[in-house]
Amino acid sequence: MYFSTYLPAQTTVTAAEVRTQMPVASAPGFTVAQSQPVQQNPGAKKLGLTGDYIGVGINPGVTSGGHSDDKSDLGGDVTARIAIPKTQLSVRPSAIISRHSADLVPTVTYDLPVAKNTNVFGGGGYSFVTDEGRDTPLGNKNAPIITGGVETKISKNVNAYASTDLAFDAYRNSSTDALGFQVGVGYNF
């Protein structure tokens, strides 16, 4: 199909040429706009921390169960982040090691990018106490937990992380919840 439009030299063009050469074609009573592809900025900074890491840190427990054998405890932790590809989810296994026992804490989190190389995250999981009845930063019995925190890259292969863990009904002799914090550094791979 051919039609005429006013161009400086009164040129006849096809409809296909109009679509590719002119951003807008008009006729009496209506206007047809051409869609333009979105330009990607290759130099744009991506938000969020990507990839996986393993880290070490400290984990102070700040609550006690209210009995003499339900004390808060200080522990060290080994934590990992394993990002699930093409999602904003991560699996975060942790081992929190204290003087008397350890917590094995697998969690799944939703990771929200908030700045370049920085995420906040929140999720849930379960705390498995290796020697129930013995104090750990997350109580002295197995318990469901929720977690939330922040992670940021501080150099090419190193990041820092901090999180708060709340374990529900985490003491054998009471229904008290346990609150613990993790702070550490990780190696990105």
NULUMDREN-431848 format. One record per residue (C-alpha): x, y, z. Coordinates in steps of 0.5 Angstrom, whole numbers, plus 500, padded with zeros to 3 digits. Last residue first. Layout:
NULUMDREN-431848
- c1/c2/c3
- X/Y/Z
...
//
This chain:
NULUMDREN-431848
- c1/c2/c3
- 565/466/590
- 564/471/596
- 568/471/602
- 564/473/608
- 565/477/614
- 561/477/621
- 555/480/625
- 550/475/628
- 545/477/633
- 540/473/638
- 534/473/641
- 530/467/644
- 523/466/646
- 520/464/652
- 516/458/653
- 519/456/659
- 523/450/662
- 526/447/655
- 527/454/652
- 526/456/645
- 519/458/645
- 520/462/638
- 527/463/636
- 528/470/633
- 534/471/629
- 537/478/628
- 542/479/622
- 549/483/620
- 553/481/614
- 560/484/611
- 562/482/604
- 569/480/601
- 571/478/594
- 572/485/591
- 571/489/597
- 566/491/602
- 560/488/599
- 554/489/603
- 549/484/607
- 543/486/611
- 539/483/616
- 532/479/618
- 531/472/621
- 525/468/623
- 526/462/627
- 522/455/629
- 525/452/635
- 529/446/637
- 531/447/645
- 536/450/649
- 536/458/646
- 538/461/640
- 545/464/643
- 546/456/646
- 545/453/652
- 545/446/653
- 538/443/654
- 538/440/647
- 545/438/645
- 545/439/637
- 540/445/638
- 536/445/631
- 534/452/629
- 529/452/624
- 527/457/618
- 525/464/616
- 525/470/612
- 528/477/611
- 533/480/607
- 536/487/606
- 541/487/600
- 547/491/598
- 552/491/593
- 549/498/590
- 543/500/594
- 537/497/597
- 537/490/593
- 531/486/597
- 533/478/599
- 527/474/601
- 530/469/605
- 530/461/607
- 533/459/613
- 537/453/616
- 540/453/623
- 544/448/626
- 545/451/633
- 551/448/637
- 552/446/644
- 556/448/651
- 561/453/649
- 557/456/643
- 557/454/636
- 552/457/631
- 552/453/625
- 548/457/619
- 545/455/613
- 542/461/608
- 538/459/602
- 537/465/598
- 531/468/594
- 531/474/590
- 530/469/584
- 533/468/577
- 538/463/581
- 537/461/588
- 543/465/592
- 547/460/597
- 549/465/603
- 553/461/608
- 554/462/615
- 559/460/620
- 558/462/627
- 561/464/634
- 557/463/640
- 555/468/646
- 550/465/651
- 544/467/654
- 542/463/660
- 537/458/661
- 540/453/667
- 538/458/672
- 531/459/670
- 528/465/666
- 529/463/659
- 535/467/657
- 535/473/652
- 541/477/649
- 544/471/645
- 551/474/642
- 553/471/635
- 560/472/633
- 563/472/626
- 565/467/620
- 563/467/613
- 561/463/606
- 559/467/600
- 554/466/594
- 553/471/588
- 549/478/588
- 549/483/593
- 544/489/591
- 543/494/586
- 546/494/579
- 550/500/577
- 548/503/570
- 554/503/565
- 551/499/560
- 545/504/560
- 539/500/556
- 535/504/551
- 528/502/551
- 525/500/544
- 521/506/541
- 514/504/540
- 511/508/534
- 505/513/535
- 499/513/530
- 495/519/530
- 488/520/528
- 482/525/526
- 486/527/519
- 492/523/518
- 498/522/523
- 505/518/523
- 509/519/529
- 517/517/530
- 518/517/522
- 523/513/519
- 521/506/521
- 514/506/521
- 514/511/515
- 518/506/511
- 513/500/513
- 507/505/510
- 511/506/504
- 514/512/501
- 512/518/496
- 517/524/497
- 514/531/496
- 522/534/497
- 521/537/504
- 517/531/506
- 509/532/506
- 506/525/506
- 503/521/500
- 501/514/501
- 503/507/498
- 500/500/500
//
